[in-house]
Amino acid sequence: MNEYQVEYYINPKITYLKLSDKLRLGHLIYDLEDQTIKIVSLPILSEIVKWETSNSESLDMRYFPIPLTKKWLEKVFCFESKYNQPNYMTVFTSIRHGLKIHNQNDKFFIGIRNIEKFIAKGMTGGHTSKPRILYVNELMDYLYLLKRDNWDFSEQDLEKINMIIKVQ
């Protein structure tokens, strides 16, 4: 079992060295070979695990997480955007349940404060932050964990998403 490291919170991209532990059935993923967005299924997850456990460098990774963008929030997940001038950020609000996502400097954060207390060298203190969202699969997890909002995409939904979102 891996031990938690604070760097995972500060730099969440380093936790994506292993993709299979980040994805769930039903998440969306980009297929580089077909150049389309697909729904994670057992065969896809099995292929990712096979790639991660192989020592062969001849196998190229086929699947990649989808970076979260303004287009994904507005066109797929039904968020409305409004610029908040005093805080220099865009606030995206879900039409379905009111969850807020903050966009500052092209980075997305859940609009909820996380307060952590710590003790270091005999001193106590606290750290306040907002969880950062890098990828669409993370947004789907947060939507479920915070609002119990489960997004199930059908094949018809996937066709529309592939037409709306052009991943480059």
C-alpha positions as CSV (number, residue, x, y, z in Angstrom):
1,M,0.0,0.0,0.0
2,N,1.3,3.4,-1.0
3,E,1.7,6.0,1.7
4,Y,0.0,9.4,1.2
5,Q,2.4,12.3,0.4
6,V,1.5,15.9,0.6
7,E,3.0,16.4,-2.9
8,Y,0.0,14.5,-4.3
9,Y,-2.3,17.3,-3.1
10,I,0.0,20.1,-4.3
11,N,0.8,18.5,-7.6
12,P,-2.0,16.0,-8.5
13,K,-0.6,15.2,-11.9
14,I,2.1,13.0,-10.3
15,T,-0.7,10.7,-9.0
16,Y,-1.5,9.8,-12.7
17,L,1.6,7.7,-13.2
18,K,-0.9,4.8,-12.9
19,L,-4.1,5.5,-14.7
20,S,-6.0,2.3,-13.8
21,D,-6.5,3.3,-10.1
22,K,-8.0,6.7,-11.2
23,L,-10.7,5.3,-13.6
24,R,-14.1,3.8,-12.8
25,L,-16.5,2.0,-15.1
26,G,-18.6,4.7,-16.8
27,H,-15.9,7.4,-16.8
28,L,-15.0,9.0,-20.1
29,I,-11.5,8.5,-21.6
30,Y,-9.8,9.6,-24.8
31,D,-8.8,6.8,-27.2
32,L,-5.7,8.0,-29.1
33,E,-5.9,5.2,-31.7
34,D,-9.5,6.0,-32.7
35,Q,-9.2,9.7,-31.8
36,T,-12.6,9.5,-30.0
37,I,-13.9,9.8,-26.5
38,K,-15.1,6.5,-25.1
39,I,-16.8,5.1,-22.0
40,V,-14.5,3.1,-19.7
41,S,-15.6,-0.5,-19.8
42,L,-14.0,-3.7,-18.5
43,P,-12.1,-4.4,-21.8
44,I,-10.7,-0.9,-21.8
45,L,-9.8,-1.1,-18.1
46,S,-8.2,-4.5,-18.7
47,E,-6.1,-3.1,-21.6
48,I,-4.9,-0.2,-19.4
49,V,-3.9,-2.6,-16.7
50,K,-2.1,-4.8,-19.2
51,W,-0.2,-1.8,-20.5
52,E,0.7,-0.6,-17.0
53,T,2.0,-4.0,-15.9
54,S,4.0,-4.8,-19.1
55,N,7.7,-4.1,-19.2
56,S,7.7,-3.8,-22.9
57,E,8.4,-0.4,-24.3
58,S,7.0,-1.5,-27.7
59,L,3.4,-1.0,-26.5
60,D,2.2,2.6,-26.8
61,M,-0.4,3.8,-24.4
62,R,-3.7,4.1,-26.2
63,Y,-6.0,5.7,-23.5
64,F,-5.6,9.1,-21.8
65,P,-7.6,11.1,-19.3
66,I,-9.5,14.0,-20.7
67,P,-8.4,17.5,-19.4
68,L,-11.2,19.5,-17.9
69,T,-12.1,22.6,-19.9
70,K,-14.7,25.3,-20.0
71,K,-16.3,23.6,-23.0
72,W,-16.7,20.4,-21.0
73,L,-18.3,22.2,-18.1
74,E,-20.7,24.2,-20.2
75,K,-21.6,21.8,-23.1
76,V,-21.5,18.4,-21.4
77,F,-22.0,18.9,-17.6
78,C,-24.5,21.9,-17.9
79,F,-22.6,24.5,-15.9
80,E,-23.3,28.2,-16.4
81,S,-20.3,30.6,-16.2
82,K,-20.0,34.1,-14.7
83,Y,-16.9,36.2,-14.3
84,N,-16.3,37.3,-10.7
85,Q,-14.3,40.5,-11.1
86,P,-13.3,41.1,-7.4
87,N,-11.7,37.6,-7.2
88,Y,-10.4,37.6,-10.8
89,M,-12.0,34.2,-11.5
90,T,-14.8,32.6,-13.5
91,V,-17.3,30.8,-11.4
92,F,-19.1,27.8,-13.1
93,T,-22.4,26.9,-11.4
94,S,-24.2,23.6,-12.1
95,I,-27.7,24.1,-13.3
96,R,-28.7,20.7,-11.8
97,H,-27.6,21.2,-8.2
98,G,-25.7,24.4,-7.7
99,L,-22.1,23.0,-7.3
100,K,-19.6,25.7,-8.0
101,I,-16.3,25.2,-9.9
102,H,-13.8,28.1,-9.8
103,N,-11.5,28.8,-12.7
104,Q,-8.4,30.8,-11.8
105,N,-5.4,31.1,-14.2
106,D,-6.8,28.3,-16.4
107,K,-6.9,25.9,-13.4
108,F,-10.2,24.5,-12.0
109,F,-11.0,24.1,-8.3
110,I,-14.0,22.8,-6.4
111,G,-15.8,25.8,-4.8
112,I,-15.4,24.3,-1.3
113,R,-12.7,25.1,1.2
114,N,-10.7,22.3,2.6
115,I,-9.2,23.2,6.1
116,E,-6.3,21.0,7.3
117,K,-4.8,21.4,10.8
118,F,-1.2,20.4,11.3
119,I,1.5,20.2,13.9
120,A,5.1,20.9,12.9
121,K,8.1,21.4,15.2
122,G,5.9,22.0,18.2
123,M,3.8,24.6,16.4
124,T,0.2,24.2,15.4
125,G,-1.5,25.8,12.4
126,G,-3.9,25.3,9.6
127,H,-3.9,25.4,5.8
128,T,-6.9,26.3,3.7
129,S,-7.2,25.3,0.1
130,K,-9.7,24.3,-2.6
131,P,-9.3,20.8,-4.3
132,R,-8.0,21.1,-7.9
133,I,-9.7,19.2,-10.7
134,L,-7.5,18.2,-13.6
135,Y,-9.5,15.8,-15.6
136,V,-13.1,14.9,-16.6
137,N,-13.0,11.7,-14.6
138,E,-12.2,13.6,-11.4
139,L,-15.1,16.0,-12.0
140,M,-17.4,12.9,-12.3
141,D,-16.1,11.6,-9.0
142,Y,-16.6,15.0,-7.3
143,L,-20.1,15.3,-8.6
144,Y,-21.0,11.9,-7.2
145,L,-19.1,12.3,-3.9
146,L,-20.4,15.9,-3.1
147,K,-23.8,15.9,-4.7
148,R,-24.6,12.2,-5.3
149,D,-25.0,13.2,-9.0
150,N,-24.2,10.2,-11.1
151,W,-23.6,10.8,-14.8
152,D,-24.4,7.8,-17.0
153,F,-23.5,8.3,-20.6
154,S,-25.3,6.3,-23.3
155,E,-23.8,5.6,-26.8
156,Q,-26.0,8.4,-28.2
157,D,-24.6,10.8,-25.6
158,L,-21.1,9.7,-26.6
159,E,-21.8,10.5,-30.2
160,K,-23.0,14.0,-29.3
161,I,-20.0,14.5,-27.0
162,N,-17.6,13.5,-29.8
163,M,-19.3,15.9,-32.1
164,I,-19.2,18.8,-29.6
165,I,-15.8,18.2,-28.1
166,K,-12.9,18.0,-30.5
167,V,-9.9,16.7,-28.4
168,Q,-6.6,17.7,-29.9
